Amino acid sequence: MIGMESAMKKNEMILRVKNVTKSFPGVKALKGVNLDIYSGEVHALLGENGAGKSTLMKIILGMYQPTSGEMEYKGEKYMPRTPMTALNMGISMIHQEINLVPTTSVAENVWIGREYRFGNRYFINKQKQEKATEEILGRLGLEISPSTSVSALSIAEMQLVEIARAVSYDSDIIIMDEPTSALTDEEVSRLYDIISALREQGKAIIYISHKFDEIFHICDRATIFRDGEYIGERMISETTEEELVKLMVGREMHDMFPKFEVKIGEPVLEVSHLTMKNVVKDVSFTAHRGEILGFAGLLGAGRTEIMETLFGITPKDGGCVKLHGKEIDVRNPKQAIGKKMAMVAEEKKHSGLIAIQSVRVNESLAYLRKITKGGFLNQKKEKKDTDEMAERMRIKFPSMNSEISLLSGGNQQKVIIGRWLLTQPDVLIMDEPTRGIDVGAKAEIYKLIGDLAKQGKTILVVSSELPEIMGISDRVLVVREGRIAGEFLRGEFDSDEIMKKAFGV
């Protein structure tokens, strides 16, 4: 399908990492880790967030320099000084967070930094560039126009463009970091086909994922890290999910979805005939005190749009929303916060985090008005409240003044959740709260959601992971094409029936 000649024979050692360490001020991120990668294999790199996976990938890509240790690539010493060095040598990466330029076309993003192939510094032959892009997209089975602006694409389509860009380098090693996080089942299946074709050409894939069904479906071997240390290596065909989880977290994971018995109270949020443009269509439901109300459905079904309409990110066109029995008209997030509502957004990079700011700044953002008087911020209270919340959330970091970008994905998510809890909301909306975080951090967040329900919070959870939504919810609403297509009570949960409703069967 992809049709590129391989530069490597299968099963040759292509990359060796030996005793690599990396220290940052106040933290030792890697403590002598090892990793062997062979051509023609899909190699899973497993570990909780903060285990050191991303740090090692940044060293392999030349974004960081190791404190000690050595690497070999194709039998020779390897120590790239820049990501471009790594790319030119045949190592590319598909990042979990989208790294595209939204104001430019698909073709321009695929060939960014290599425009000279289609002209010179004064003139780029756009037609030639788009034709080359079309060939790559065609080989990958992607029906995306090269001339389309990236800003017009869905998150899933952007992810596929990232994959096309990595493949365009004809790299011998492709690192894939949570590549399916925004993909539909059909797109995931297409990605598996792409990976299989790359493997047959002798390419090596380093596959980072927290989804065990993917690991067991597509990977050959796994290396496990924990707390910055190399724990071991397993053949996927000779191990189990339980063994891998135990190696990753250092303990057995019982009760992945701790469900506390909570008395469901009076109605808190009543939504009647909610509409927004042609995306949210006549949505009605009621959420109660102490209830965890799950929203299931396919990507693009309108789940996120319902939440954004309730929170005022995209104001409603029609319908009625009542909070504690009184009608409210929320036109922006500021008003929503004033009504004691909070929302943990789906895309933390674009709507949740300020990457260059500290943990403390990111955690206090949503409640600054509460601790500001006469234009002056009460820094003593900010420090006290954020320190207490960080301890409550069990956030791991060098210090509260560290840039949040240095934290693992799971710890970043805890900061965002802590931020909204500081506003003391009655209604907490959580859109894909565990996307891209590890099994240990997921269990902690599930427990936190349960604790919040026990405290009487009303929680709306959107998730694309059916076991998750069924594991934590008291009731599940299925969204399809902007409408509520079905409702299931906890004692009636049935994955097949939920998916039938999602597909409209």
N, C-alpha and C positions, 0 to 999 in steps of 0.2 A: 504493500500500500504506500509506503513512504518512499521507497525506491532510491535510497542513497547508498553509496558504497561504503562499507565499513573499513576503518583504518586498523582495526584490531581483530585478532583471532579470538574466538570465544574461549573463556576460562583462563585467560592470561591475567596475572596480577597487573593491575593498571595503576592502583594507588595504594600506598602504605603509609599509615600514620603511626608513629612510634613515640610513646611516652610524652605526648604533647601536654604542656601546661599553659595556663593563661591566668594572669592575676590582674585585677583592677583594684583601685584604692578601696580597701576595706573588704574585699571579697576575692576568693580564689575560685574562678569559674570552672577551670579544668585542672584536674589533678593527675596528670600522667595517663591520658587516655590513648587507646589503640583502636585502629580501624583498618581492615583490609578489604579492598574492593577489587573484584574481578570483572573482566569484560564479559558481556553477555549474561549478566545477572541483574536481578532487581533486589537490592539490599535494603532492608528496613532498618532505620535508625530509631530506636525506641527509648523512651524515658519521659518522666514527668517534665512539665515546664520548669525550667531552672536546672535541669539535669546537665546542661552543657551542649546540647545538640546544635542550637543556633550559633553558639560561640565557635564551635569547631567548624561549622559550615562557613562562617565568616573568615576563618583562618585559611581554609582551603581555597576560598574565593579571593584572598588577598585583601580583604577589608580590615582584618586585624593581623598583627604579627604575634606569633607565639612567644611566651616568656621563655620557654625551653622546649626541647624535643626536636624531632625532625620528621620530614615527609619525603617520600619518593613517588615520582610520577613517571610511569613507563620506564622504570629502572634507573632513573636519574634523580639526583637531589632536586627537590621542589620547594621553593619558598617565594611565592608571588608577592610582589610589592603593591599591586593594584588589582582591582577586579578586571580591568582590561587585559592585564597580563594573563590572568587565568582564562579569560574568554578566548584569547588568541592561541592559548595552548590547548584548548579543547575542553574546558570545564565551564558549564553554564548552570543557571539556577532559575527555577520557577518559584517565585516568592509567594508566601501565603497572603500577604497584603498586596493589593494591586499596585503595581509600579508603572503605570502608563501615563502619558501626557494627554489629558482629556480634550485639549483644544486642537489636537492634530489627528490625522487620519490613521486608520488601521495600518496601512502600508508604511507610513512614516514612523509609527511605533515599532513595527517589526524590524525596520532597518535603521533605527536610531543609532547614531554614531558611526554608521557605515554608508552614509549617503553618497560618498565618493564613488561607490560602485556604479552609480547611475548618472555620473556626470563629473563636475568639479565644483570648486568653491563658489563659482559664479552661477552655475546652472545645473539643476537636477532634472533629469528626464523622468517626470512623474509617471508617464505612460509605461516606461520600462520598469520602474519601481513597482507599480501596481500589478504589472503582469507577473513579475517574480513573486510577489506576495500571493497572487491568485494561485500560482502553481503550488506554493507551500500549503495554503489553506485547502486546496483541492486534494493534495496528498493526505492531509489529515482528515478529510471528509467534513470540513467546516464550511457551512454556507453563510459566509460573512463577506460583504463587499469590501475590497481593499480601500475604496475611496470614502467609506463611512467614517464620520467623526467618532472617536472613542466615547465622547460624551453622550452619544445616542445609543450606546450599547448597554445591555443589562450587565449586572455583576458577573453572571455566569459567562456571558460572551467575552467580557474583559479577561476572565481567567483563561479562556480558550485562546485569546490573542497572545497572552503571556506564554502559553505553551508553544504556539506557533513561532514566537520570537526565539525561544530557547532552541527549538528544533532547527531554525534557520542557520544557526551557527555550525550545524553538523558536528556537534560536540561529541567527544568520546565518553564523557561523564555528564549526565544531566541530574541535577539535584532537584527533587520535587518536594516542596514543603506544603503539606496539606492541600494538594492540588484539586481535590474534589469538594472542598468546603462550600463552594457556591454552585455546584453543578447538579443538574437533574439526573435521574437514574439513567436516562438515555445517553446523556453526555458523559456520565461516568463509564458506561459501557464502551463508548467511543474512545475514551481515554485509555481503557484497558487494551483495546485493539492497537492503539498507537504505541503503548508501552511494549506490548508483545512483539510488534514489528521492529521496534528499536532494539529489543533484546536479541532478536534473530540476526540483526546486523552486527552484533558484537558490542553494542553500546552498553555502558553500565549506568544503571539508575540507582541513585540513593533516594530512598522513599521515606519521607517523614510523615507519619500519620498517627492519629489516636484512634482510628477506626479499625478494629480488629478484623472485621469482615473483609476489608480491603487488604490488610496485611496477609491474611491466609489465602486470599484469592489470587494475588498477583506477585507476592514476594518469594524469593528463594531462600534467603538467609536473613538473620536479624542480629544486630549488635545492640546491646542494652547499656545505657548509662544511668547512673543514679548519683545525684548530688555532686556532679562534676567528675565522677569516677567511672572507669570502665568496669562493668560488672561481669560481662561475658558475652558469648555468641551462641546462637542456636540455629540449626536448620529448621525451617518452617515446617517441613514435613515430619519432623521428629519432636515437635513440641506442642503445647496446648496454650490456649488463651490464659488459663489459670496460672500456668508456670510463668508466662511472660509478665503478667500483671504482678506476680509476687517478686520477680526479679526487678521490675521497674520501681515498685513502691517499698520493697523491703518487708512487706507484710501481706497476708491474705486479705482480699477485699470481700468482706461479707456485707450483706445488706447495702448493695450499691445505691438503692433507692430507699432510704429510710423514710417510711411514711408514718407520721405521728397521727394518732387519733385526735382530731380537733373538732369541736362542736361548731358546725356551720351556723353562723348567725344571721342577722337581718340583712336585707338587700342594701348594698352600698353603692354600686354603680349600675344604673338602669339605662340601657341603650335601646332606642326604638326607631326603626326605619332610617338608620344612618346611611347617608349617601355622600359620595365625594367623586365628582366628575363621572367617569364611566368605569371607575375602578372598584369603589365600594358601593354595593348595590343592595339597599334595603336590608341592612344588617340590624338584627334585634337580639339582645341577650341581657341577662341579669347576672351580676357577680356579687357574692355575699361576703360578709365579714368572716375572716378565717378560711376562706376558700382559695384553693389553687385551681384556677380555670385555665385549662390547656387549649391551645389553638393548633390543630394539625392541618395538614394539606400539602399540596405540591408547591415547589418554588414558583413564584409568580401568581399564586392563587389569590393574593390580596391580603394575606395575614398581616404583613408589615404595614400596608397602607391603612388598614383598620386601626392599628395601634397609633400610627402617626397622625391620623385624623382625630382620635381621642385626645392626643397630647397637644394638638394645635400646630403641629409641624406643617400639615396641609389642612387648613380649615374645612369643615364640612360644608356641603351644599344644602343639605336638608336633613331632617330627622331631629330627634330630641335625645339629649343626654341629661340624666339626673344623677346627682351625687348627694347621698344621704337624703333622698327624697325631694331635693330642690333642683330645678332645672338650671343648667349651666351652659354658657356659650363660650367655649374656649377657642380663641383665635390664634394663639401663639403659645410656645412652651412656658414663657414667663407667667402667663395667666394660669396655665396648668399647675405650675409649681405653687402658685398662690392658693390654689384649690386643694393643696396637699396631694398632688399626683406626682409621680416620678417615672422616668423611663430609661432603662438600660438599652441603648440602641444596638442594632445589629452590627453596624460597621464602626467599631471603636476607633479605627484610624481616622475616619473622616468626620465622625460626629461625637466622638467620646473623649479623645485624648488630645492634649497639647504636648507633642513628643519632646520638645526642647525644654519643657518646664519640669519642675520637681514633682515628686510624689505628693508633697504637701499641697502645692498649688492645685494639682489635678484633683485632689480629694476634696478641697474646700470650695471649688468653683460654684457649685449649685446653691450653697447656703450663705454666701458672703453677705447678702443683704441683711441676714439675721444678726450678724455680728459686726455690722457697720453702723455707726451713729455719727451724724453730723459730718459725713464724708470721711471719717476716720475708722480704720479697721482695727478691731480689738485683736491684736496679734497674739496676746497671751491666751485668749479663749480659743483662737484658731489652732494654736499649737496643742493645747490641752485636748480639744475635741478630736483633731485629726490623729494625734498620737493614740488616744483611746480607741478610735475606730480601727486604726491599723492593727492594733493588738487584738481587738475583737475579731477582725477578719483574718488574722494570722498571715499577714502579708510579709513575704521575705524580701529584704532589700538591704543594701549597705547602710543607707540612712534615709530619713524623710526628705533630705535635701538632694538626693540623687535624682538625676533625670529619669523620668518614668520610662523612657525608651530603653533603659538598661535592664528593666525588669522582664521577667518571663511573661508569656501571654496570660497564663493563669493568674499571676499576681497583678498584672494590669487590670484584668477583669475584676478582681477583688477590690482594687482601688475605685473603679467606676461604681461598683455596687455600694461600696462604703460611702462614696460621694453622695449618692441619692438617699441612703439611709440617714445621713446627717440632716436632711431636710425634714425628717420624721413624717414620711408620707402615709396616707391612709390607703392609697391605691398604688401599687408598684407594677409597672409594665416591664417585662423582661423579654426582649426579642433575641432569640438564639443565645441565651446567656452562657452556654458552655462551648460555643463554636471554637474549634482550634485549640482547646486546652486539654490537658492530660487527664487520665482516669482518676488520679488522686485528687486533683483540684476539682474535678467534676463532683466527686463524692462530697467534698467539703461544701460546694455551692448548693448541692441538693439538700444537705443538712441545714444550711443557712435558710433556704427557701422554706423548709419545714418549720424551722424555729420562728420565722417571721409570721407564718400562718398561725402558729400557736399564740403569737402576740396579738392576733386579731387583724393583721394586715390582709387586704384583699389583693391577690396576686394574679396577674394575667401573664401567661407564659406562652411564647411562640417557639416552636422547635421543629426542625426537619427530621429529628431523630425520634422515630416512633417509640422505641423502648423507653426513651427518656420521658416523653410526654405522657405515656401510659404509667410510668413508674412513679411520677411525682404528683400527678393531677388528681383532683377529686371529681372532676368532670371534664370531658373533652368535647369541644366544638370543632367540626370539620369545615374548613373553608374551601370553596371551589368557585372560581371565576367571580370573586368578589362577594359571594353570598355564603350564608351559613347553610351547608348542605346536609348536616347531620349532627346529632347530639348523643353522647354516650355517658352514662353514669359509671362510677368506678367499678362497681360490681358487674358491669356489662361490657367492659373493655374487651375488644376482639380486634386484633391487628388486621385480619382479613377484611372484616366489615368496615373498619375505618378507612382502609385503602380503597375499597369499593366506592365509598362515598366520595373520597378524594378524586377518584378517576371518573366519577359519574356513572358507575356501572349499576 
